[in-house]
Amino acid sequence: MPLCPVVTAPEVLAQQPYDEACDLWSLGVITYVMLCGFTPFEGQTSRELYKNIIAVNYSFPDPYWTKISSEAKDLIRRLLVPNPKDRLKVADVLAHPPAPVAPSACAVADLKGPSPGPAMVKVAPSAP
């Protein structure tokens, strides 16, 4: 059982061999959270959460993503890829256009505290 399932790559959840590509998956999840304030994958139970991660079932819902740049969304899309061989590599991430947030999204007037994204669900660990 992973310590933090929401950032765990599908290949880890499926108990398949994995390498550093799973860290790039986690980078995609963390980037998503940093830009909107909530996780890309949801589930009322651990099983439902894992199913959504393995299916790569996420979206960029409005209004939370309206001011986020297309480059940032592209980076996340290219990191949250189910097949680890098709995910961006570290060098690709470093070369990706560094425009995670549209300039207007950074205006102090727009900062109103944490975004009220979908309710976060506390998932109980599954039995061993």
C-alpha positions as CSV (number, residue, x, y, z in Angstrom):
1,M,0.0,0.0,0.0
2,P,1.5,3.3,-1.0
3,L,1.9,6.0,1.7
4,C,0.2,8.6,-0.4
5,P,-2.0,6.9,-2.9
6,V,-3.2,10.0,-4.7
7,V,0.3,10.7,-6.2
8,T,1.0,7.0,-6.9
9,A,1.5,6.0,-10.5
10,P,-0.8,3.5,-12.1
11,E,2.0,0.9,-12.6
12,V,2.7,1.0,-8.9
13,L,-1.0,0.5,-8.0
14,A,-1.1,-2.4,-10.6
15,Q,1.9,-3.9,-8.9
16,Q,3.9,-3.8,-12.1
17,P,7.6,-3.1,-12.4
18,Y,8.3,0.6,-12.2
19,D,11.2,3.0,-12.4
20,E,11.8,6.8,-12.2
21,A,8.8,7.4,-14.5
22,C,6.6,6.9,-11.5
23,D,8.2,10.0,-10.0
24,L,7.3,12.0,-13.1
25,W,3.7,10.8,-12.7
26,S,3.8,12.2,-9.1
27,L,5.3,15.4,-10.4
28,G,2.2,15.8,-12.7
29,V,-0.1,15.2,-9.7
30,I,1.7,17.6,-7.5
31,T,1.8,20.3,-10.3
32,Y,-1.9,19.9,-10.7
33,V,-2.5,20.3,-7.0
34,M,-0.2,23.4,-6.8
35,L,-2.0,25.1,-9.6
36,C,-5.6,24.6,-8.5
37,G,-5.6,23.5,-4.9
38,F,-7.2,20.0,-5.2
39,T,-6.2,16.6,-6.5
40,P,-6.9,15.4,-10.0
41,F,-8.2,12.0,-8.9
42,E,-11.1,11.4,-6.5
43,G,-12.8,8.5,-4.9
44,Q,-15.2,7.8,-2.1
45,T,-13.2,4.6,-1.3
46,S,-9.6,3.5,-1.9
47,R,-10.8,1.1,-4.6
48,E,-12.6,3.9,-6.4
49,L,-9.6,6.3,-6.1
50,Y,-7.2,3.6,-7.4
51,K,-9.6,2.8,-10.3
52,N,-9.7,6.5,-11.3
53,I,-5.9,6.7,-11.1
54,I,-5.4,3.6,-13.2
55,A,-8.0,4.8,-15.7
56,V,-6.3,8.3,-15.7
57,N,-9.7,9.8,-15.0
58,Y,-9.2,13.5,-14.4
59,S,-10.2,16.9,-15.9
60,F,-9.4,20.6,-15.7
61,P,-12.7,21.9,-14.4
62,D,-13.8,25.5,-14.7
63,P,-13.6,28.0,-13.1
64,Y,-10.4,26.6,-11.3
65,W,-8.5,26.1,-14.5
66,T,-9.7,29.1,-16.6
67,K,-6.6,31.2,-15.8
68,I,-4.1,28.4,-16.0
69,S,-2.0,28.4,-19.1
70,S,-2.3,25.9,-21.9
71,E,1.4,25.1,-21.4
72,A,0.8,24.1,-17.8
73,K,-2.2,21.9,-18.8
74,D,0.0,20.3,-21.6
75,L,2.8,19.6,-19.1
76,I,0.3,17.8,-16.8
77,R,-1.3,15.9,-19.7
78,R,2.1,14.7,-20.8
79,L,3.0,13.6,-17.2
80,L,-0.3,11.9,-16.4
81,V,0.1,9.3,-19.1
82,P,-0.8,5.7,-18.1
83,N,2.1,4.1,-20.0
84,P,5.3,5.1,-18.3
85,K,7.3,4.7,-21.6
86,D,5.1,7.5,-23.1
87,R,5.5,9.9,-20.2
88,L,7.8,12.9,-20.4
89,K,11.4,12.3,-19.2
90,V,13.2,14.7,-16.8
91,A,15.0,16.5,-19.7
92,D,11.6,17.0,-21.5
93,V,10.1,18.5,-18.4
94,L,13.1,20.9,-18.0
95,A,12.7,21.9,-21.7
96,H,9.0,22.4,-21.5
97,P,7.8,26.0,-21.8
98,P,7.9,27.5,-18.3
99,A,4.5,29.2,-18.3
100,P,2.5,27.4,-15.6
101,V,0.1,30.2,-14.9
102,A,-1.2,33.0,-17.0
103,P,0.1,36.4,-15.8
104,S,-3.4,37.6,-14.9
105,A,-3.8,34.6,-12.6
106,C,-1.0,35.9,-10.4
107,A,-2.5,39.3,-9.7
108,V,-2.8,39.9,-5.9
109,A,-6.4,41.0,-6.4
110,D,-7.3,37.5,-7.6
111,L,-5.9,35.8,-4.5
112,K,-8.9,35.0,-2.3
113,G,-7.5,32.1,-0.4
114,P,-7.7,28.4,-1.2
115,S,-9.8,27.4,-4.1
116,P,-13.1,25.7,-3.2
117,G,-12.4,22.8,-5.4
118,P,-14.2,19.4,-5.2
119,A,-14.5,18.2,-1.6
120,M,-11.4,16.2,-0.6
121,V,-12.3,12.8,0.6
122,K,-10.6,11.0,3.4
123,V,-9.9,7.5,2.2
124,A,-9.4,4.8,4.8
125,P,-6.5,2.4,4.1
126,S,-7.6,-0.9,2.8
127,A,-7.2,-4.0,4.9
128,P,-3.9,-6.0,4.3
